Structures are given as structure tokens and as C-alpha cells.
């Protein structure tokens, strides 16, 4: 008979989304999460568990846990890490859940918030190997599914006793309540299924980063598994009007009042839930089941509700004021609820179909076109420099921003000329996104008169103070203290301006950068520190040179909130940057934004890139090209046509060709120019 094994999932990327900044929510840092795991394992060992399988990560939780194990004085189960390559994304949670299923663990303990628990449940219910494997949740942040902070020792004893067969299944396992969402893309495309463990919302905005709860003007409907006044988010709001307990069957459906901007006519729609990226199509959100009790291992069960066609009375019912709406039951006689109450849904829920028309993105069509034009301009500018530098036409060194366009563009769209930025040696993209003239930039890189700095700065020292571009910088991390100075000046001016410092993952280890984080926090400066994490500090992998899994954890040590986003997703960057910048403008203080991204070329032009794996560059160009991802999103939504994007491509190529022609024809600086522009007058 094999020994019972305990599975543990603790994804360090949990709780690094934009909600933490906007909602001022906290979360447990890596050190405390490791302490929780240690106490959990000690208790499980006391109950008789001798083996535990843990999810690995990139140097955060695993590294600290291994330091604890080196002491050799802890009575814990034998620990093995799952054989998987971490990606520092939610995919790690999915992969770890699958491996734990195949390993035959008795129970999975999950450390995280609603999103992490949802990812585990989603894999168990809808993954390759659906099972009824029990899970026990330990909250490490603002967690609505499990709002109480569970003591890890008690949890460890509970799951240990269950794994050893000392607690009967009927006493240990209680079915849990789920909401299933089915999204149809229309035009014969296959429907996509998803689940939520707390709530699902229908919105006419494309939501990135779980911001639906504070973009209430965009919500059309909400489906809530439980509604309690002491809960969080929509659950708390619904609980004030019509409580539905965690153990009660059924849930609550809230149809928000419609306005002129919303429609029930056929067209593209947006449906999303539980903080995930909303999908285009018609959303159906049935649900049901029961909710588990406190401090018990849980067996997840899915409410299997078959979708039924939308009926004519659905649209009429949705438009009724809350106090007049009839209760929606799966069958039987309907009854009118008491005044000022919301409809209580019994199990199973009536299937509802939601459709919408118009632009599902937070940006207008004009803004989307401008974003694409900026990213395409950066890309073509860098691609042309790659060619011309290889020909020997350009003097000095060149560091290309190709592949990273979404980050610079998504951030700079929130800035004006009065907002200052301090760039890096890889600063061409920042300059273009900030509005520096492309022709002046090209002349500067060619070392010609008429350049942004009259040909004296070159690629690594382009500046345009009129646009708020304080300069690219060849010294790693040197822009951070400059941004602090600009932020201090902005604070005294009182005009709501901000300053942004850009650094790479290599410069993040510089003392100047870390001191700047502390200074900005102490003085509560309107400063944002952007870490453009492309995975390499020149040729050194960040996994080798950075002890923490995320720069957000490093910022927490200085009292700064932080957010990690996919730097190749324009919409994710734009949303997170907008929230952080708006917070800084309102005297909310500094924050850190980590953009995980890729660069298509080497550290500098001429870099042989022997440190990269076979096919790595081809793979990232195929799978992580921010321009391709943006184009696919806007064209599939029907907001922008392919021909419109191609027209921009053609115009940008003409602009770059014209800039190169002018740069080559421009004169070189003379000896007399050496003594000009030595001092700057403000």
C-alpha cells in the first residue's frame, strides 16, 4: 500500500494584480508564505503524512523553503518538488494541479487568493483529467472564497488526518458551490467554458486584471454564488440586499438597470467572471451546488446545468426594476419577492443569454488606432536601425526595443508633456511613445545636426525636455534618482504631474534603484518605477541573478505597492499603468509596475546571443509578438479592420524611410558646436 501524499500549490505570482493597488489590499509576502507552508507540513507530519509534493517556482518560495530544510531540525514530511519548468504565470498552477492529480495525492492544499483557488478548481473540473480530488484553501490575501485567515497548523492536522484515513469522508468533505460560464463566439465557433467559485459578471467592457468590481458603470449583470454582508466585493453588495449563505443551495442573480449605452440586440458581447480576462461572445452563466464549511477539506462538485435557448421574456424581465422583478427558478411556480429585494435563484439556475453591441475595449477606436501606430512606429524604427547598423551606417552602440513596444506605449498613453520620464540605454521606444519627433531621433542616432540633441548624444542619450523626456541613460539604474527629483518638483508644483523611471531587470539590482524606492516611499512622491523584465541582464538570466521571484516582492520591502503584468499585452499594461498613474496624481504615492516582456534582438547590436536556447527567438516572435496580439484582439472584435492596420503599416514605413533619408543628408556637427548646449536653462 502506497504512502498517502500531500500536495501543496503556492504560486508566488498570486496577489500581484492591479486590485492590490487600487483597492489598497494587502497580501502575504514570500517569507510569510514559506512560514505557512512549514507550519502546515509540521502539522501534517504529526498526523502521520510522510511525503509531500510541492509546486516549484523561480527562486522565491522554493529557495527560502530549502534554506529552512538545511537546518535539519524540522519534523516534516519528505519533500519533493514537481518536475516542471516554472513560467511565473497562472499556467504554473494549472500544470501543478495536473501533475498532482497524476501523482495520486490524497488532498491538495492551496495557498493564494480567489484567482489561485479558481485556477486549481478549473483544472480539476474542466482539465484533462477531471477528478473529485479534495482541496483545502489557505488564504494569503484578500480572499472572498475563504475570507477567514485559516491557521495553517489546524489545516495541516485536518488534511493530514484525512489523508491518513482517520477522518471519514462524510465528515471531512463537503461539496462546494460553483458557477459555470459558457461563452459563444458566434459564427459557428466553438463555445468556450469557464468556471467561477465566487461570482461571474457580464460587462460591456473588455476587462483586464480583475477590475470589473470598480468599473460598475460597465456591468450588465452579476451571478453570485453566495451573498453575505461581511464578504468582499459583489458578494457583500448582494448580501446587504438578499443574503444567500455559503452552504445554501443556489445563488443570486443581479440584473443591473440598463441605459442607452446598453442593448439586447444581437452583436458581439463580453462576458467575464472571477477576475479573468473577459472574452468576446455571448455569455451564459448558470450555477448551483453547495458551499463548504470552514476548516474542512473540500470536494469540488460541478452543477451540471444544460443551456437552454434564451426566451422572449428574458429581455423583458431584465429591464424590470429590482423591486418588481420576479424570482427566477429552474422550475415550478414563480413568486414575487418582497419589496426592495433581489431575485434569489434556486438550483439549477435558469440559463441567461447576454449580448451587446459596439466597442468592447476601454479605449475608443481612435485611441486603439493611435496605440497601434505608436507600436508599429517603434517596431519599424528599430528594425531599420538593425539593418543600417549592420551596414556600418550608424556610429556608436545601439540597443533595440523591438518586442517591448506594448509596455512603453501602454504606459505613455496616460502621460502628458508635463509628466517626466527617465529612460534607459534601450530608450528609443520610450522616446517615440512620449512624443519625441522620429526624424529628430533618427538624426541624433546618425550623429547629425538637427538631431534631438544636435547629434551630441547618440542612441543612448536622446532627450527632449519639452516632451517630458529627461533622457535615455547609459548608466544602469541612474534614471531612478532623477525620476525622484522630478517627482519632488511635481509634488511642489501641485499640478498632478508624475515622474516615471524605467529600468531593466539588471538595473533593478543597482543600489541607486533600491535607494530611490526608499526615498520615494519616505517622501510619498508621485513616482512610478517600471521594471521592464525581459529575462536577461545583458547575457545573465534574471533567474540566476535575482533572489526574489518578482520585483513586486522587492518593492514591498520599501512599503510600495506593486503590480506584475504581461508586458506583451498592451491592454494589461495600459490598464495597470492607468490605475497606478491615477493613484500617484491623487497623492496616493509611489508604486512599482513590473512588465514581463521579451526582446527580439540581443542586448546590443552585434550580440551573438549564445546565452539563448535553440529556437528561443523564433518562438517568442511567433508566440509573444505584442503587435500580433494587439491586431488579433481588435480585428477579431470587429472594432478595427485589417485594411486599416495595413494602411498604418504603409504610412509608418514611409515615415521611417523619410527619416533615414533626412538623417543621411543632414550635416555633421562642427568643432564650434562642442561648446554649445553645455548648460541648460529652465
N, C-alpha and C positions, 0 to 999 in steps of 0.2 A: 504494500500500500504506500503510495507516494505521500510525502510530507505536504501538509497544507501550506500554500504560499500566499503571501500578502502582496498585492500590487499597489504601488504609490505613483500618482501622477501629480507633479508640481511644475507647471510650466512657468518659468520666470518672466515671460512676456505678459503674463496676466496683469491686469490693472495698470497698463501703461497707455491707455487710450485717452482721448480728449475729455471724457467725462471727469477725470480726476482734476483737471484744471478748472473747467467751467463750474462744476458743482462743488469745488473745494473739498473733494472727497479724499480720504487717505487710504493707504494700503500698507500692508506689512512688507518691509524690505527683506532682502535676501537673507541677512543674518537671522532675523526672527523666524523666517520660514524654515530655515535649517534647524533652529531650535525646536520648532513644532514637530518636524519630522523625527528628530532624535527622541523627543518625549513620546511620540506616537509609537515608534519602534520599540522603545524600552517597555512600554505597557503591553504591546503585542507579544513580546518575548516572555513577559511574566505570565501571559495567558497560555503559553506553550508554542507559539509560532516560531519556527526555526529558520525560515527562509523568506526573503523579501526581494521583489523585483522592482527597481526604480527607473523612472524615465531620466535619461541623461540630458544635459544641457551644455551650453558652450561656456564653461568655466565659472558659472555663478554658484548655483546650489550644489552641484556635484563637487566642485573644488573645495568649498567650505566643509561639506559633509566628510570628504576624505581626510581633511585635517582633523576633524573630530575623531575619526576612526583610528588615526595614527596613535592616539593616546593609549588605546588598548585597554581601557578600564571601563568600558561600557558594555552592559549585558543587553545586546540587541541581536535580532536575527541575522544570519549570514546575508550580506547584501550583494546583489548582482545588478549591474546596470544593463538595460535592454540594448541589444545590438542594433543600433540605428544611428544615422547621421543627423544631428540636430540642425534645424534651419532657423531657429529663433522665430518661428511663426506658429499659428494655430495648427498648422499641419503636423507639428510635433505631437500635439495632444491626440490627434486622430491616429497617427502611426503608433503611438504608445498604447492606446486603447486596443488596437488590433493585435499588437504583439502580446499584450497581457491576456486577451481572450484566447489566443492560440496556446499560450503557456499554461492555461488551465488554472489561473489563480482563483482562490476561493472568494475574494472580495477585492474591490478597488477603492482605495482612499484617494480622494481628490482634494488638493489644496488650490483654492482660487476663488474667483467670484462667479457671478451668474454665467458669464461667457465661457469660462473654462468648464464648468459643470455641464453646460449645454452642449459643448463640443463632445464631451465624453458620452453623454446620453445619445446624442445624434449618431455617433459611431456605433453604439450598442444597438440602437433601434433600426437605423437605416443603413448601416455599413455592410461590408462584405460578409460578415459572419454575425448575423443578429442573434443575440442571446438575452437571457434574463439575468445576466450577471449582476449581483448586487453592488451598489456603490455607497460609500459613506462620505459625506461632504464636510470639509473643514474650511470655513470662510477665512480668507486672507485679505478682505477688503470690504467695500460697500456691496453687500450681497443680499439680494432680495429673496433668493430661493432659500437661503439659510441665514436669516438675519442675526440670530444669536451667535456670539463667538463661542464655539464649542471647545471645551477643554480637551487638548489632544491626548492627555493621559486616559481620560474616560473613554474617548473614542477608540484609542488603541486597545483598551481592555475589551470594549464591546465587540470590535471586529475580530479581535483575537479569539474570544470565546466562541464567536460564531464560526470562525474558520476551523476551530478545533472540534466543532460539533457539540459544544457544551450548552448551546442555546438552540432550542427548536426553531425551525424555520418560521413557523407561525408566530412565534414570539419575537423574532428578530427582523422579519421582513414585512414591510407594509407597502402596498402598491403606491405608485406616485402618479401625480396628475400631469398630463402633457397636452400641448396644443399642437396639432398638425396643420401645416400650411402647404397648400398646393398652388403653384403658380403656373399659369398657362401663358406662353409667349405668343400664342395666336399663329395663324397662317400654317396650321398643321404641325407646328413644332411640338416636341415632346414636353409635357408638363414637368416642372421641377418640384420636388417635395422637400420640405424642411420641417423642423420642429422647434418649439419654444417650450421652456419649462416655467415661465412666469407670465409673459404677455406677448402678444403679437399686435402690431399696429399696421394700419393701412394709411399710406401717406401719398400725397401727390408731388412730393419732392424726392429726389434721389438722395438718400441719406447715407452718409459715410461716417463711421466712428461712433455709432450709437447716440446720435444727437436728437433723435425723434422726440424725446421727452421734453426738451425745452424749445422745440420748434412746433409748438402746439397749433399755430395757425395753419400748418400744412397737413394736420391729421384729419382723416375722414372717419375712421372707426378704430376701435380697440377691442381685443379679446383678452380677457384677464382670467388666469387660472384660479387665482384667489384674490380677494379684495378685503384688506384689513387696514384700519386707520393707522396702525403702528408700522405698517410695511413701508416700502420705498417706491417712489415714482408713481406710475399709474395704479398700482395696487393700492397705495394709500389714498389716492383720489377717489377711486371706486369704493373703497371701504368706508369712506365718510358718507356715501350715499346709499349703498346697498351692500352690506358685508356678505362675503362668501368665504367661509373658513377653509383652511388648508386641507382639512380632512373631508369637507363637504363634497358631495358629487357635483359635477357641473361647474360652471364658471359664470362670468359676467360679460355681457356684450354691451358696449357703449357706442352708440352711433352719434357722432357729433353733428351739430347743426350745419347744414350746407349753406354756401353762399354763392355769389355769382361766378366765382372762380372755379367752382367745382361742378362736375357734370356726371350724369349716369349714362351718357351716350356712349356708344361703342368707340373704342380707341385704345391707345396704349395706356397701360396702367402701371402703378408702382405699388408693390406690397413688400413689407418687411417686418421683422419682429426680433425681439431679444438682442438688439444691438448689432445685427449683422447688416451687411451691405444690401440695400433694397434691390429687388430685381424687377425688371420690366415685364409687364404682363398683367393678367387678371389674377387677383389674389383670392383664395378661398381659405378661410381659417376656421375649420371645425376643431373641436377639442372635447375633452372629458376625462373621466378616470377619477382617481382619488389621490390625496396628498398624504405623504408620510408624516409620522410624528417626529419628535425631537430625540436626538441622540440614538437613533436606530439605524442600522444598515438598511438600505432601501433597494427594493427590486423595482426597476422601471417597467411600467406596462403602458402600452400604447392604446389609445382609444381608436379603434378601427371604425371610422365613420365614412361611409361611402358618399361621394359627392353627388348631389342631385342638381338638376338644372335650376338656374335662377327663375323664380316665378314672377309674374307681373306685379304681385302685391309686395314684392321685396322693396322695389324702389319707392313705392308709396309709403311703406312702413318706415323706411329710412328717413323720410322727410318729416315724420311726426315729431313734435316737441317731446322732450324726455318725459314729461309728466303725463302725456297722452299715449305713449307707445305701449302696445300690447306685449305681454311676455312671449318670448319665443321658445316653444317647447318642441321636442322632437316628435311628439305625437299627442293625441288626446285633446281635450278641450282647452282653449286659451282663456285666460282670465286677466282682468285689468289690474295692474298693480296700484298700490296706494299712491296718492299724490306725491310729487317730488321724488319719486323713486325711479331707479333704472331697472331695465328688464333683467331678471335672473334667468340664466339659461340652465336647464337641467340636462343631464346626459342622455342621449347624444345631442350635440348642438345641431341646429338647422344650418345647412351649408349656405353661405352667403357669397355672392359674386360682386366684386368691386371693380369698376373700370373708371378710367379717367382719360382726359384728352389734354394735349398741349405738351409743353416742355417739362420733362421730369427733373431737370437739373436745377440746382440752386442758382446757377448763373444764367443770364439772358443769352439768347443766341449770339448777339453781338459780342458779349464777353467771351463766349466759347470760341468764336472765330478769332478774337484777338489773342486768346491764350494759345491757340494752335499756331497763329502767325508768329508769336514770340518764340515758341519752342522750335518751330521749323527754321526760323532765322538763326537761332543758336546752333542748331544741328548743321545747317548748310555752311555757316561761318566756320565752324570747327572742321568740317570735312574739307573745306577748301584750304584751310591752313595746313591740314595734314598733307595735302598734295603739294602745296607751294613750299613748305618747309623741306619736304623730301627732295625738291628740285634745287634747294640751296638759295631760294629767293629771299628767305626771311632770316635776319640775324638773331643771335641770342638763343635763349631757351623758350620752348612753347609747351604748355601743359593744357591739354584739351578737356573740355567739359562735356563732350558728346556722351550721351546716355543718361546724363543727370539733369536734363532740361526741365523735367516736371517739378523738381524741387525749387529751383530758382524762380521759375515762372509762377508757381502756385503761391509762393511767399510774397514776391514783389508786387503781385496784383493788388495787394492790400495797402501798399505804400504810396506816399506822395513825395514830391520833391523835398519837402521839409523833413522827411524821415531819413536818417542816415544809416548807411551800411558800411561795414568794414569787411572786405573780401579777402581772398586767399591768393596763392600763386596760380590757382586754377580758376581765374576770375572772369573769363570772357562772358560766360553765361550770366553771371550776376550783373555785369555791366549792361548787357543788351536788355535783360529783363527790367533793369532800373531805368532804362530810357536813354542811355548814352548813345550818341549817334554812331551808327555802324560804320559809316565812311571815315569818321574821325578815328574810330578804333582801328580800322584796317591800316590807316596811315601810321598810327602810333606803333603798331606791331611791325610794320615795314621800316620804322625808324625815320619817318619823313616829317618835314614841316607841314603844319596843318593838322597834325595828329592831336588826339585828346590832350596830350602833354607836350605838344610840339616835337614829338619824336624823341624825347629825352628819357621816357620811362620804359617803353617797350612793353612786351606782353605781360610781365609780372607787376607793372606799376601804373596801370591805367587808372586815372582818377577824373572825376567830373563833379566838383563841389556843387555846381548849380543843380545837378540832378540828385544830390544827396549821396553820391558815390565817393566815399572818402579815400578810396584807393584799393587796388589789389596789393598784395604784400608778399614778398619773397621770404619773410621770416615767419616760421611756423608759430601760430598762436598769437602773433603780435597784434592782430586786429581786435582781440577781445578787450584789452585795456583801453584802446581807442574808442571802442563802442561804449564803454563805461563812461568815458569823458563826454561823449556826445549825448548819452542818456542823461547825464547830470545836467548838462546845459539845457536839454529839452525839458527836464523837470523844473528848472528855474524859469524858463520861458512860459510854461504853463499853457501851451497850445495843444496839448495832447499828442505831441510827436513822440516817436520811439526810435531806438537805435538797435541795429541787428548786427551781431558778429557771426561770421561764417568760419568754421574750422573743419578740417578733415579728421578722420579717426586718429591719425598720427599726431596732429597738433593737440588733440584733446589730452594728451599726456604731459603737455608743457605746463610748467609752473605758472606762467603768465595767464594761461586759460583758467586754471583752477583758482588762482588768486582773484581773477575777475569775477568768477561765480560768487565767491565770498563777498567781495566788495559790492556787487550789485544787490545781493541779498541784504547786507547790512544797511545800505543806503536806500533800499527799496526803489531801485531805479527802473525806469521803463525800458529795460533792455531784454532782448531775446537772444539766446545763444543757440545757433543752429549747428548741429553736428552732422555733416554730410558723410555718412558712413558708407564708403564704397568697398569696404572689406580689406583694403590694403593701405598701409603707411609706406609709401614708395613700393618696396617689394616685400614688406613684412606683413603677414596676415594679422588682422586685429585679434584673432583668437589666440595668437601667440603672445601678443604684447599688451593686452588689456585684461585685467583680472576680473572685471565685472562683466556680466552678460549684456548689460545695457547701460548706456550713458545716463539714462533716467535714474538709475540707482546711484550713480555718482553724484548727480545733481541733488538728490535727496539729502546727501550728507551736508550740503550747504543750505538746506532749507528751501530749495527751489522745487516747484512742481515741474514735471516733465512729461512729455508725450513721445511715443515711438510710432512712426507711420511708415508705410511703404512709399519710399521716395520715388518709385517709378509710377505711382498712381497720382496724377495731377489732382483729382478730386479729393483724395485723402489729405494731401499736403495742403491744398487750398483751404479746406475746412478747418483743419487743426491750426494752421497758421492764423486764420482769421479769428478764431477764438482766443488764441494767445495774445495776438496783437491788440485786439479789442480790450482784453483784460489789462494789458500794460497801459493803454491810453487812458483808462479809467482809474489809474493809480493802484492797480492790482499787483504791481511788482514784476520782477523778472521771472523768466521761465526758460526751460530748455526744450528744444524740438530736435529729436533725432530722426533723420531721414535715411532709411536703409535703401541704398541705391547701388548702381553699377556704373563703371566707366568702360567705354568701349575700347579705349586705347591705353597705352602704358602710362606710367607715372609722368613721363616726359616723352616728347617725340624722339625716337631713337632707342627707346627702352625695348629690349629683346623680349621681355615678359616671360622669362624662363621659369618664373615662380608660379605661373598659372598652369592649371591642369590641361590635359589634351581636350580640345574642343570646347573649352570654357567660354571663350569669347564668342564663338559661333552660337553657343547655347543661349547666352544672355541677349545676344542680338535678336535671336528668334523668339525668345520667351519673355524678355523683360524690357523690351523697347517701349519707352513711355509714349512715344508718338503713335506707335501702332495701337497701343492700348487705348489711348485717347480717341483716336479715329474710329476704332471699333465700337466704342461706347456711344459716341454721338451719332454715328451713322445707323447703328442698329436701333437706336431710339427714334430714328426718323426726324431728328432735330436739324441735322446738317447733312447735306448730300455729298457724295463722293466728289462730284464735279466741283463743288465749292471749295473743298480741300485741295483739289488738284490745281485750281486757279491760284490759290495762295502759294502752293509749291512753285508754280511758274513765276509768280511775282517775286518771291524771295530769291530764287535763283538769279533773276535779273538784277536785283539789288546787290547781291554778293558780287556778281561779275562786274557791275559798275564800280563798286567799292574797290575791288582789286585793281581795275584799270586806273582809277584816280590815284591810288596809292603808289603804283609803279611810276606814274608820270610826275608825282609830286617831287619837289626838290629836297635834298638832304639838308639838315641843319648846318650852319656855318660856324666857324670858330667864334664869331662875335656872339652867337647865341648861348655860349657857355655861361655868360654872366647874367643872363636874363632869367626871370622866374625863380630866383634864389629864395626870395621871401614871398609869402602870401599875405595879402591884405584882406581882412574880413570887414 
